[in-house]
């Protein structure tokens, strides 16, 4: 089979012709190998681990870096034991501190009291455990900015030097990660000194089997070239080795994740966050299409770097959900672990990761349709299609070659030897020859008729959909729409098997901290301080050190103060009154980071940039008054937050906890 990671369209072609062409775009061997890994580990460790920040500023001193028992081999062991296939570690984050023996700068581990070359240890351990070695190298470099080198041309040379060192000194590299974040420059715009073509050229030459998460702005061609492409002349620039950022960091993906992406813009930039990216409508004006598979990167903690005060491990349910949003939605999961100040991944993260492993093992160990009979109706004839139950990805069932996008549909009837219980269905396309299915459904036979329980768009390499548990011996998979003859290479039915996990939401007991009476100097209403410049994390605000731009008093806790502006952070302080002793669920919702402290203790942590999201925590409180402090940062979104201190009580009049 010929590999074709891009295809060009001609101006007069109809939409149908374009879609048919797009159906034959295929992954490169490198992309296919990467997609088959399914599970990969991200790892954030560096200066920030020691100074309690999420973004350093490049002025850290080498003596801040003080691991006590740094052991990259433990990172790899954890990764291998959990069945993850490669590990991408932050060898340089935005602060510019290098965790390998680099000749490019003095700001590296080499000059610290703990001079271990992390890249060296990590890559050696990766070879030992047969785990891939990956590199996160931040283009944005605040240390070099302080030194006056970023963002001049000299910086690109320095960056190339760093990249070459990492590509040549440590054996095979599986994946490189070029973060688009840059607090000094508008997001989605290329920093002019970055010569990204040179970066990619080095990878192609020095590590030809590596894939890379491209730096966000990527140009398919120049302005002139774009005009030509629109006239049907020339080729877009595409190596077939890139992987696509899903567009958020919360472990969510779109309803439909298309590995084939129509090229409807000269540049890839903020389209990473379009909710309908890859939709048919973009083919109307596209000049071509490329294979650009999705990577879902998210954290096991509520933040990237470990922090003794603010980080907490996500619930197993959230991680399970992320699994379905990534591996179960035609993507690869890149899950971040955060070593602590010893330099090892702490037990609570390892424990949660292993719970996720147990969940995957127990749920997917047996395909409940493995011994079923599968028949498909084609041209009025029933045909055996049992091949879709084999585990071999290279075997598949293919519809007739004269498939018509508008007219043809196809149904597989799957008959089990007896009634079985299940609550999820898995479908797989033979993506080695393209991603084609655009609409499918799944129905179960109950009480003498088929009932549809899933209806969805794209399938891709693997699509797993969950529904209410059913018990039946007959199901139907229907392909309603496909850009060309569908090729189905896998089908499965599974039943969720969740290990007993510790209580998801632990009650935090603050009753001992109560201030029974409101102190004389307490005032009702809210005091605030506003600081310019949103931060990636609300935990980064240090109101006592930083200079505020505005301060004052408000009659109530009012997010309108922020006037929906982004790029602000704020501190609000005041008093809460608990009318009755009891347990209360506090819910803190926000766009971007928010944290609530009561009586000096961090209680609800909804930190990090994100779209509108609520986080809750159940607290035991005695009757009385509690001082609160709410930190908020608006980083990329439009400022908005809301605090509900008695979220289980819907009637505002009856709430037993009040913000004064
Ligand atoms: C973001 C960065 O700013 C975070 O610190 C983290 O490295 C994440 C993977 O990407 O854009």
Boltz pocket constraint, residues with backbone or C-beta under 6 A from the ligand:
constraints:
  - pocket:
      binder: B
      contacts: [[A, 54], [A, 179], [A, 180], [A, 181], [A, 297], [A, 304], [A, 536]]
      max_distance: 6.0
